[in-house]
């Protein structure tokens, strides 16, 4: 799921476990998983299963899946994947991680996989992983800034990949600060046009699709090519602030707290998945003057279908363009790109109109 492997691999290596990183999610991954997936199951399920199968092919002894007690079908995916792999005769052992078990859940999980009993070693591994997650999220935001303004297309991505390798190779917590500075300087090598009129767009929706480039058809890359700077409203670091890091150590309002506050006029309770966050992210993006927001969700995802049906009623208070994209393996790329281009054109026209209106008001005053 995006670059989250960097953090998990570092934690495992810290405990003497060899991480098996499957190939980047591709058409082969999807085709492999689709053979063994139930009908009408969502895209994230198929891609996770495909990742596991490819990892087992590459020699993985364990696969680990998160579980959730919430209303989303995610809570059933773990057992379903376990049964599929058992029926296929996969010898890899299955381990489950409680999504909302907090720090203790991750501690027990890493201890079980590694066999390490020393609490200091496990805590150091968790610290390394958590810090890398926050660093990669910050670097992704910086990358988005440079990609939307790069003079030579593709140069920002090359520098970003080198920056990610720097973070991946750093296995010492004390050296992470220096590694982040080096990675930041690597991205900043990209030549940019600072005068370019860039649009700013938030991306929200189901967290897997928001984070995973293959499942969202490289939406950030395509938008960057059109001169759009993106920001992911749903990130792994924001989830950690809600589920892992105690409130005592946090100064600012967490994403979940903001979601409960901003979504309340439209959605009174959590209905599963990331629906609450999606609704609140629209209100938040509108309040900070973002040019637009894109909502991505997998086909058949009921929580996100519910949130999409709430968006029209939000237009009374929110004057922000919203594009909803429902994705699965049948989504055609040509039509997808056309919708993105039309949405970018809409935002540019709206921005130009607002500027003209502002100039008219200034002349009158």
C-alpha positions as CSV (number, residue, x, y, z in Angstrom):
1,X,0.0,0.0,0.0
2,X,2.1,2.9,-1.3
3,X,5.4,3.3,0.6
4,X,4.2,1.7,3.9
5,X,6.6,-1.2,3.2
6,X,9.5,1.0,4.0
7,X,8.5,1.3,7.6
8,X,7.4,-2.3,8.1
9,X,10.6,-3.7,6.5
10,X,12.7,-1.6,8.7
11,X,11.0,-2.8,11.9
12,X,11.4,-6.4,10.8
13,X,15.1,-6.0,9.9
14,X,15.7,-4.4,13.3
15,X,14.5,-7.6,14.9
16,X,16.5,-9.9,12.7
17,X,13.6,-10.9,10.4
18,X,14.2,-10.8,6.6
19,X,11.3,-8.8,5.0
20,X,10.1,-10.3,1.7
21,X,8.8,-7.3,-0.4
22,X,6.7,-8.5,-3.3
23,X,7.0,-6.8,-6.7
24,X,5.1,-3.5,-7.1
25,X,1.4,-4.1,-7.5
26,X,0.7,-4.7,-11.2
27,X,-1.8,-6.3,-13.7
28,X,-0.2,-9.6,-12.9
29,X,-1.0,-9.2,-9.2
30,X,-4.6,-8.4,-10.0
31,X,-5.0,-11.3,-12.4
32,X,-3.5,-13.7,-9.9
33,X,-5.8,-12.7,-7.1
34,X,-9.0,-12.4,-9.3
35,X,-8.9,-16.2,-9.9
36,X,-9.3,-16.9,-6.2
37,X,-11.5,-13.9,-5.1
38,X,-15.2,-13.9,-4.4
39,X,-17.5,-12.1,-6.9
40,X,-18.2,-8.5,-6.2
41,X,-15.4,-8.2,-3.7
42,X,-13.6,-4.8,-3.6
43,X,-10.3,-4.0,-5.4
44,X,-8.2,-3.6,-2.2
45,X,-9.0,-7.2,-1.1
46,X,-7.9,-8.6,-4.5
47,X,-4.7,-6.6,-4.5
48,X,-3.8,-7.6,-0.9
49,X,-4.4,-11.2,-1.7
50,X,-2.3,-10.9,-4.9
51,X,0.5,-9.3,-2.9
52,X,0.5,-12.2,-0.5
53,X,0.5,-14.8,-3.2
54,X,3.5,-13.1,-4.9
55,X,5.3,-12.8,-1.6
56,X,4.8,-16.5,-1.0
57,X,6.2,-17.2,-4.4
58,X,9.3,-15.2,-3.4
59,X,9.9,-17.2,-0.3
60,X,7.8,-15.5,2.5
61,X,7.3,-17.7,5.6
62,X,4.7,-15.5,7.1
63,X,2.0,-13.1,5.8
64,X,0.3,-10.6,8.0
65,X,-3.2,-9.1,7.6
66,X,-4.9,-6.4,9.6
67,X,-8.3,-7.0,11.2
68,X,-11.0,-4.5,12.1
69,X,-13.9,-4.7,14.5
70,X,-15.8,-1.9,12.6
71,X,-18.7,-2.0,10.2
72,X,-16.5,-2.3,7.1
73,X,-16.1,-5.7,5.4
74,X,-12.3,-5.4,6.2
75,X,-13.0,-7.3,9.4
76,X,-13.9,-10.4,7.3
77,X,-11.1,-10.1,4.8
78,X,-8.4,-11.7,7.0
79,X,-10.3,-14.9,7.5
80,X,-11.3,-15.1,3.9
81,X,-7.7,-14.6,2.7
82,X,-6.5,-17.2,5.2
83,X,-9.0,-19.7,3.9
84,X,-8.0,-19.0,0.2
85,X,-4.3,-19.5,1.0
86,X,-5.1,-22.7,2.9
87,X,-7.2,-24.1,0.0
88,X,-4.3,-23.2,-2.4
89,X,-1.9,-25.2,-0.3
90,X,0.3,-22.2,0.6
91,X,2.7,-23.1,3.4
92,X,3.2,-19.6,4.7
93,X,1.9,-19.0,8.2
94,X,-0.9,-16.4,8.6
95,X,-0.7,-13.7,11.3
96,X,-3.4,-11.2,12.1
97,X,-2.8,-7.7,13.4
98,X,-5.6,-5.9,15.3
99,X,-6.1,-2.6,13.6
100,X,-7.4,-0.8,16.7
101,X,-5.3,-2.6,19.3
102,X,-2.9,0.3,19.6
103,X,0.7,0.1,20.7
104,X,0.2,-3.3,22.4
105,X,-1.1,-4.9,19.3
106,X,1.9,-3.9,17.2
107,X,4.2,-4.9,20.1
108,X,2.7,-8.4,20.3
109,X,2.6,-8.8,16.6
110,X,6.3,-8.0,16.1
111,X,7.2,-10.2,19.1
112,X,5.3,-13.1,17.7
113,X,6.8,-12.9,14.2
114,X,10.4,-12.3,15.3
115,X,10.5,-14.4,18.5
116,X,12.3,-11.6,20.2
117,X,11.5,-11.3,23.9
118,X,13.5,-8.2,24.7
119,X,11.0,-5.3,25.1
120,X,13.7,-2.7,24.4
121,X,14.5,-4.2,21.0
122,X,10.8,-4.3,20.0
123,X,10.2,-0.8,21.2
124,X,13.2,0.5,19.2
125,X,11.8,-1.3,16.1
126,X,8.4,0.3,16.5
127,X,10.0,3.7,17.0
128,X,12.0,3.3,13.8
129,X,8.9,2.3,11.8
130,X,6.7,5.0,13.2
131,X,9.2,7.7,12.5
132,X,9.8,6.5,9.0
133,X,6.0,6.6,8.3
134,X,5.9,10.3,9.3
135,X,9.0,11.0,7.3
136,X,7.7,9.3,4.1
137,X,4.4,11.2,4.4
138,X,6.3,14.5,4.7
139,X,8.5,13.7,1.7
140,X,5.5,12.7,-0.4
141,X,4.0,16.2,0.2
142,X,7.3,17.8,-0.8
143,X,7.4,15.6,-3.9
144,X,3.9,16.7,-4.9
145,X,5.0,20.4,-4.6
146,X,8.0,19.8,-7.0
147,X,6.2,17.5,-9.4
148,X,3.5,20.1,-10.1
149,X,6.2,22.7,-10.9
150,X,8.9,20.6,-12.6
151,X,10.4,22.0,-15.8
152,X,11.4,18.6,-17.2
153,X,8.6,16.0,-16.7
154,X,9.7,13.0,-14.7
155,X,12.7,14.5,-13.0
156,X,10.9,15.0,-9.6
157,X,9.9,11.3,-9.6
158,X,13.5,10.2,-10.2
159,X,14.8,12.3,-7.3
160,X,11.9,11.1,-5.1
161,X,12.7,7.5,-5.7
162,X,16.3,8.2,-4.7
163,X,15.1,10.0,-1.6
164,X,12.9,6.9,-0.6
165,X,15.9,4.7,-1.0
166,X,17.9,6.9,1.4
167,X,15.1,6.4,4.0
168,X,14.8,2.7,3.4
169,X,18.5,2.1,3.8
170,X,18.7,4.0,7.1
171,X,18.3,1.4,9.9
172,X,19.4,3.6,12.9
173,X,16.9,5.9,14.6
174,X,19.7,8.3,15.5
175,X,20.5,8.8,11.9
176,X,17.0,9.3,10.6
177,X,17.1,13.1,11.1
178,X,20.2,13.3,8.9
179,X,18.6,10.9,6.4
180,X,15.5,13.0,6.1
181,X,17.6,16.1,5.4
182,X,19.5,14.3,2.7
183,X,16.3,12.9,1.2
184,X,14.8,16.4,1.2
185,X,17.8,17.9,-0.5
186,X,17.6,15.1,-3.1
187,X,14.0,16.1,-4.0
188,X,14.9,19.8,-4.1
189,X,17.4,19.1,-6.9
190,X,14.4,19.1,-9.2
191,X,14.4,22.3,-11.4
192,X,11.0,24.0,-11.1
193,X,9.1,27.0,-12.4
194,X,8.1,28.9,-9.2
195,X,5.9,31.2,-11.3
196,X,3.6,28.4,-12.6
197,X,0.0,28.8,-11.8
198,X,-0.6,25.6,-9.8
199,X,-3.9,24.2,-8.6
200,X,-4.1,22.5,-5.2
201,X,-6.3,19.4,-4.8
202,X,-7.0,17.1,-1.8
203,X,-7.5,13.4,-2.3
204,X,-9.8,11.5,0.0
205,X,-11.8,8.3,0.1
206,X,-11.0,4.7,1.0
207,X,-7.5,4.7,2.4
208,X,-6.0,1.9,0.3
209,X,-7.0,3.6,-2.9
210,X,-5.8,6.9,-1.7
211,X,-2.4,5.4,-0.9
212,X,-1.9,2.9,-3.6
213,X,-0.8,4.2,-7.1
214,X,-1.8,1.1,-9.0
215,X,-5.3,0.9,-7.7
216,X,-6.0,4.7,-8.2
217,X,-4.3,4.5,-11.6
218,X,-1.5,6.9,-10.6
219,X,-3.9,9.7,-10.0
220,X,-1.2,11.9,-8.4
221,X,1.2,11.5,-11.2
222,X,-1.5,12.3,-13.8
223,X,-2.6,15.4,-11.9
224,X,1.0,16.5,-11.4
225,X,1.5,16.3,-15.2
226,X,-1.5,18.7,-15.5
227,X,0.1,21.2,-13.0
228,X,-1.8,20.1,-9.9
229,X,-0.3,19.8,-6.5
230,X,-2.0,17.1,-4.5
231,X,-2.4,16.3,-0.8
232,X,-3.6,13.0,0.6
233,X,-6.2,13.7,3.3
234,X,-5.9,10.1,4.5
235,X,-2.4,9.0,5.4
236,X,-0.9,6.2,7.5
237,X,0.7,8.9,9.8
238,X,-2.7,10.4,10.5
239,X,-4.1,7.0,11.3
240,X,-1.2,6.4,13.7
241,X,-2.1,9.6,15.6
242,X,-5.6,8.3,16.0
243,X,-5.0,4.7,16.8
244,X,-1.5,4.3,18.2
245,X,0.0,7.5,19.7
246,X,-1.6,8.5,23.1
247,X,-3.4,11.8,23.1
248,X,-1.1,12.9,25.9
249,X,1.8,13.2,23.4
250,X,-0.2,15.1,20.8
251,X,-0.5,18.9,20.6
252,X,-2.9,19.3,17.7
253,X,-6.3,18.0,16.8
254,X,-6.1,14.5,15.2
255,X,-7.7,13.6,11.9
256,X,-10.4,11.6,13.6
257,X,-11.2,14.4,16.0
258,X,-11.5,16.8,13.2
259,X,-13.6,14.4,11.3
260,X,-16.1,14.0,14.1
261,X,-16.3,17.8,14.4
262,X,-16.7,18.7,10.8
263,X,-18.8,15.8,9.6
264,X,-21.4,16.2,12.4
265,X,-23.8,18.5,10.4
266,X,-24.0,15.9,7.6
267,X,-23.1,12.5,9.2
268,X,-23.9,11.9,12.9
269,X,-22.0,8.7,13.4
270,X,-19.4,6.4,12.0
271,X,-20.8,4.2,9.3
272,X,-17.7,2.2,8.6
273,X,-14.7,2.4,6.4
274,X,-13.4,5.9,5.9
275,X,-16.8,7.5,5.2
276,X,-16.7,9.9,8.2
277,X,-13.3,11.1,7.2
278,X,-14.3,11.5,3.6
279,X,-17.3,13.8,4.5
280,X,-15.2,15.9,6.9
281,X,-12.4,16.2,4.4
282,X,-14.7,18.0,1.9
283,X,-15.7,20.5,4.6
284,X,-12.0,20.9,5.6
285,X,-10.7,21.4,2.1
286,X,-13.4,24.0,1.5
287,X,-12.6,25.9,4.7
288,X,-8.9,26.3,3.7
289,X,-9.6,27.4,0.2
290,X,-8.4,24.3,-1.7
291,X,-9.2,24.4,-5.4
292,X,-10.9,21.0,-5.5
293,X,-11.2,17.6,-3.9
294,X,-11.2,14.1,-5.4
295,X,-13.0,11.2,-3.7
296,X,-11.7,7.8,-4.8
297,X,-13.4,4.5,-3.7
298,X,-13.5,0.9,-4.7
299,X,-16.6,-0.5,-6.5
300,X,-19.1,-2.0,-4.1
301,X,-17.6,-0.2,-1.0
302,X,-20.8,0.6,0.9
303,X,-19.4,3.2,3.3
304,X,-18.0,5.3,0.5
305,X,-21.2,5.0,-1.5
306,X,-23.0,6.5,1.5
307,X,-20.5,9.4,1.7
308,X,-20.8,10.1,-2.0
309,X,-24.6,10.5,-1.5
310,X,-24.0,13.0,1.2
311,X,-21.8,15.3,-0.9
312,X,-24.7,16.9,-2.8
313,X,-26.3,18.1,0.4
314,X,-23.0,19.7,1.4
315,X,-23.1,22.1,-1.5
316,X,-25.3,24.5,0.5
317,X,-22.3,25.2,2.8
318,X,-19.3,24.1,0.7
319,X,-18.4,25.8,-2.6
320,X,-15.7,23.4,-3.6
321,X,-15.6,21.3,-6.8
322,X,-15.8,17.6,-6.0
323,X,-15.0,14.7,-8.3
324,X,-16.0,11.2,-7.3
325,X,-14.2,8.2,-8.9
326,X,-15.3,4.6,-8.4
327,X,-12.6,2.2,-9.4
328,X,-12.2,-1.5,-10.1
329,X,-10.3,-3.7,-12.5
330,X,-12.7,-2.8,-15.3
331,X,-12.1,1.0,-15.1
332,X,-11.0,2.2,-18.5
333,X,-7.9,4.4,-18.5
334,X,-9.0,6.7,-21.4
335,X,-12.3,7.7,-19.8
336,X,-10.6,8.1,-16.4
337,X,-8.0,10.5,-17.8
338,X,-10.7,12.5,-19.7
339,X,-12.6,13.0,-16.4
340,X,-9.5,14.2,-14.6
341,X,-8.7,16.7,-17.5
342,X,-12.3,18.0,-17.4
343,X,-12.1,18.4,-13.6
344,X,-8.8,20.3,-13.8
345,X,-10.3,22.5,-16.5
346,X,-13.3,23.2,-14.3
347,X,-11.1,24.2,-11.4
348,X,-9.0,26.5,-13.5
349,X,-12.1,28.3,-14.9
350,X,-13.5,28.7,-11.4
351,X,-10.2,30.1,-10.1
352,X,-10.1,32.6,-13.0
353,X,-13.7,33.6,-12.4
354,X,-13.0,34.2,-8.7
355,X,-10.0,36.3,-9.5
356,X,-12.0,38.5,-11.9
357,X,-14.7,38.9,-9.2
358,X,-12.2,39.9,-6.6
359,X,-10.7,42.5,-9.0
360,X,-14.1,43.9,-9.7
361,X,-14.9,44.3,-6.0
362,X,-11.5,46.0,-5.4
363,X,-12.2,48.5,-8.2
364,X,-15.6,49.3,-6.7
365,X,-14.1,49.8,-3.3
